[in-house]
């Protein structure tokens, strides 16, 4: 069992994750004479996004999954695990970075920020 925490995926990180996902798929398919499907591309992008957003719980500056470990990380994933992690990341975003809040929610966020 791996323990990690999520960290927001910046647009720069997201573009880098997508670039690495594309390179990874190109490498995987280069000798097959085939091309990755759109589904393959989306799944690979999501795996790299997860890898970029998962952080060491003791030091959020450190990624939990480094580029050199991505193959091992992918081998340990199932479809259900990927979907679970995507859902958890989306929940993290909604809780930590709400786009909009009604008056009651906003008041609660202010109280939370002030430690009330």
Steps between C-alpha positions, in 0.01 A plus 500: 500500500635840401427815697493827317326831484371700208647830391339728244603427145597830340435557130876484443517164681197378306658587163824332607309189614315486167826539306657216696187288453523552124870415496437191711228374264713576193779293651260219589348485150806582287579144390141376473401680182186612681393825655359554848125545511344817639404298806863391545608863480245621756582219744874563465447874557294433811765262638769764451275767653450279805874438521568874488236584761585229757746631758697370794279560808809608698618750238250619238785644291602144413304301245403155622553352152803627311537467124747214539240308707203550267525154343490329839215729605298415187557126549338528843188678375168350406219679319312521829802653674544763228131591519516513880805729495340729241189524717710570811698769319181666373356493853824653630473780243135569577572519873826693490433726202126560466425710193185648640343511841166629618489737799475217752786304344712814471440585866602145593818531289587829672443343843714203401779728375488697826513179701153536652 
